[in-house]
Amino acid sequence: MSTPQTGTPQRTTRLRLLHLLHRASLVIVLAFVLVLVGLRVYPSPWLFPAFPKITHTARGAAGDPLNIILVGSAPQLMESFARAGWLVPDPITSHTSARIAAASLAHRPYPTAPVSNLYVFGRVQDLAFERPTNDVQNRGHIRLWLTTQRLSGQPVWLGQASYDHGIELSGTNALPTHHISPAVDVERDAVGTDLLRTGLVVTETYEAFIPPVFVAYNGGGDYYASDGEVLVITYSHTLLPLPASTGLPAVVSALKHGLFRGYDVILTTLPLEIAAILVGIALVVLAMWPILRRLWRQFRARRDRTAEHRRAASKETAGSGEANQGRML
């Protein structure tokens, strides 16, 4: 049993620890918010500012983000994707739609399952490739649109890469459609890694394309986040006129890469995602501890006053009842 002399130092120690944790949490939360705001508003030298930044559905709703650029001819692209083990999807027909639906229900592979149409420049993709798995519900895929731009005499292709997981029937055309993984940068990087291994790619560089995207949703309601950079893959030895990333832009780019790579790992690992949520809640609670403590005290004081008023009213009622009973006697 603790005495007042021992209880007071223990309480003082706990309060000091809470104050220390509060200050540390507040610094961490504010620093994190400032970094996110700084990355969002930093005026990076955007590559191809006139290019579209996102795909659209047939109804005009926002689709998946554009995150890859390839510089080379169509035969070069076809050969490199073939060597990397990526396949050309089947066209969308009633037969292929029924086949992908059956394979999805049975969790069977369908290596050349159709890829739904998305629109850029007012038209559907010119080329598409997919990297199948043992379950048709999960696959990597990329759509490519030929642009009118040329770099060093080579055609420029604008692409959208994402990883599919899960299938449902579309609410617009009742055809099977995939859900995408929120870590779209991971699939963009996977495309670059696969193509680089073929030996046909000359250079791969990351360039600023849009500000970082922390929260966004595609036309199917799927959440995603992205560092906003585009992967430029070239098949030519000719030097491309791309802006050099040095100084502060290089630091900002490295910071974005590190932050979003960590975020992608959390998004794709359930235990880490749960742990990150719990740590985030703890940091916010500790950062707001003085405010929460004050609110809790106000709540307790209000509750005690209410209870006291109820007790007083009960006594008053009881006293009135006794007086009335005495008069009756």
N, C-alpha and C positions, 0 to 999 in steps of 0.2 A: 504494500500500500504506500503510495507516494505521499510525501508531505508537501505543504505549500513551498518549503524551501527548495525541494528537489523538483517540484512540478514547474515552477516559474522558469528556471534555466532551460528545462527541456522545451517548454513552450517558446521561449525566446529563440532557441536553436532552430526549431521548426519554422518559425516566422522568418528568420534570416535565410534559411534554405529556400523557402517559397519566394522571397524577394529576389534571391539570386536566380532561381529558375525563371521567374517572371521576366527579369531583365534580359536574360540570355534568350528566352523564347521570343521576346519582343524584337530583339536585334535580328534574330534569324528570320522571323516572319517579314519584318520591314525590308531586310536585305533581299529576300526572295522576291517580294513584290516589286521592289525597285529594279531588280534585274529583269523581270518579265516586262515591266513597262519600258525599260530602256531598250530591250531587244525589239519590242513592238514598234517603237517610234523612231528607232535609229534610221537615218536616211541612207540606206545602202545603195550603191550604184546598181540598179536593177538591170538584169539582162533581158533583152527583147521586150521593152516596156509595152510595145504595141500588140504583143501576142495575147490571146485569151489566157486566163489563169485557171479556168475551171470548165469542166464539161457540163453538158445539159441533157436532160431527158427529152423525149419527143414532145412532151407537154411544156417544155421550157423551164422546168424546175432545175435547181442547181444539182449537179451530179458529183462525180469524184474529182479531186484536184489534179491538175496537170503538173507533173513533177519530173519529167525526163525529156531530153532533147537528143536526137541522134542525127549525126551529120554523115551522110553517105547515100549511096544509091540503093534502090529497092533490092537488086540482086545481092548486094553486100549484106543488107539486113537479113534477108531470107536465109542466106548461107550461115551467118553467124548465129542466128537463133536456132537453126537446125543443128548446128554443131554443139550448141549449148544444151540440147535436149528439149527445147521448147517446140511445141506442136502448133499447127494451124487449126483453129476451131472449125467444126462443121457449121454450115449455114443454119439459120433458124427456120425450121420447117415443123409441120405437125408431127412428123416422124421423130425428128431429133428432140423435140420438146417432150414427147411421150417417153422417149428413151432416157432423157436426163431425169425426168420425174421418177421413173421406175428405179433407176440407179440410185437416186437420192434416198428413196424410201428403204432400199435394201443396203444402203451404204456401200455400194459397189463402185469400182472405178469406171470412168468413161473418159479416156485420155483426150479425146477431141470434142468434148462437150461444147455446145454453142456458147458464145459470149454475147451478152445482151448489147443492144445498140445504144451508144451515147453520141452526142452531137458536139462538134466543134467546127467553126466556120460554116455553120448551117448544114452540115452533112455528117453522115455516120463515119466511123473509122475507116481508113483506107486499108490498114493492115491490123491483124490481131494475132497474138500468140499466147499460149498457155503452158504452164509447167504442171502436169498432172500429179496426183497422189493416188493412194489406194482407195480413196473415198472421193466421189465426185463433188461432195459438199465442200471440200478443201482443195484449193489450187491457187497457184500464182498466175496472174495474167496481165497483159499489157495491150493497150489499144494505141494505134499510131495514126496521125493525120499528116499528110504531106502539106507543107506550107509553100508559099510563093517565095520565101526567103532562100537565099543561097549564101553559103560561106565558103570562100576560096573555090568557087565554082561547083561546090557540092550541094545537093538537096538537103534541106533541113526538115526533120520530122519532129512533130510535137507529140508527146506521149503521156499516157496516164497508166501508172502501174499500181496495183493494189493486190492484196491477198484475200481470197474469198474463203469464208467459213460459214456454212449454213445456207440452206435454200428455202425459199417460200414462193408461193404464187404471187405474181405481181398484181397489185390492185388496179392497174391501168389496163393490162391486156390479158390477165389470167395466165401468163406464161411463167415458167420457173425463172426466178431471179435470185442471185446470191446476195448475202450480206458481206460487207468488207470488214477486215480487221482495222481497228482504229490506228494502228501503227503503220501508216502508209509509207513512211520513210524507210521502214525495214524492207518492204518489197521493192521499192526503188533501188535500194542498195544491193539487194539480191540480184536484180536484173544486171546491174553493173558488174557484180562479181562473176556471174555466170558467163557473160559475154567476154569479159577480160580473159577468162581461162581458155577461150577458143584460139587465142593468138591472132585474131583478125582485127581486134580493136587497137588503135594506135595510142589514144589518150582518153582519160576520163578525168573530168574536173567538176567541182561543185561551184555553182554560181548563184548569187542572190537573185531570186525571181519574184517573190512576194514577201511581205512581212510575216513573221511567224504566226501560225494559226494554233491557238490554244484550245478553242472549242468551235467545232463546225459540224454540220450534218449534211449528208447527201440527200438526193431525192427520195431514197428509201428509208430515211430516218436514221441511218447509221452514223454514229459519232466517229470523228477522226481528229487527229492533231498532226501538225507538221512543222518542221523548222523553216519552211518556206523556200528552201533552196531547190534548184533543179540540177539534175545530173546530166552533164553534157558529155556524150560519147561520140568520138570521131573515128572514122575509118580512113582518114587521109593523113599523110605525112606533112602536108602543107600547114604552116603555122596559122592558126585561126585568130582573128582579131578580137580576142576576148580580154576584158579588163583584168589587169593584174591585181591580185588580192594581197596587198601588203599593208603594213602599219595597222592602224585601228580597224579597218575593214577585216583584216585577217584575224585579229583578236576577237572581233564580234562573231565572225563565222565559226571560229573554233569554240567559242562559248556556246553558240547555238547548237553546234554538233554535240558537244558534251552533254548539255542539258537535255536535249531531245533523245539522245541515245539512252541515257539513264531512264528517261520517261518511257521510252519504248520497251525497255527491259521490264519495267514495272507493269506496263499494260499487258504484256504477253506472259507474265508469270503471276499466277493467282496468289500464292503465298506472299510474294513481295507487294502485290497490289493491296492486299488486306493489311499488311504491316505498314505500308505507306499511309493508308487511310487513318489507321490508329495513331500513328506518329503525328500526322497532320492535325488530327483532332486534339491531341495532347498539347501540341505547340500553340494552337489557337486558344485553348482553354487557359494555359499558363500565361500567354501573352495578355489575355483579358482578365486575369485573375483579380486585380483590384476592383474592376467594374463589376465582375460577377459576385465578388465578396460584398460589395456595397448593396447590390441588388438583393442578395440573400438576406442581409441584415434588415433591409427595408421590408422584405417579405415577412421575416420573423416578427418584426415589430408590429406590422399591420395585423398579423395573425394573433399576436398576444393581445393587442388592443381589442380585437373582435371578440376573443375568448373572454376577456375581462368584462366587456359590455354585456355579453350573454350571461355571465355569472351574476352581474349586478341586476340585470333585468329579471333573472330567475329568482334572486333573493327578494326583489321588489314584488314580484308576483306572489311569492310564497307569503311575504308579510301581509299583503293585501288580503290574501285568502284567510289567514289566521284572524285578522281584525274583523273581517265579515262574519267569520264563525263565532267570535266572541260576542258580537252584537246580537246574533241570532239567539245565543243562549241567554 
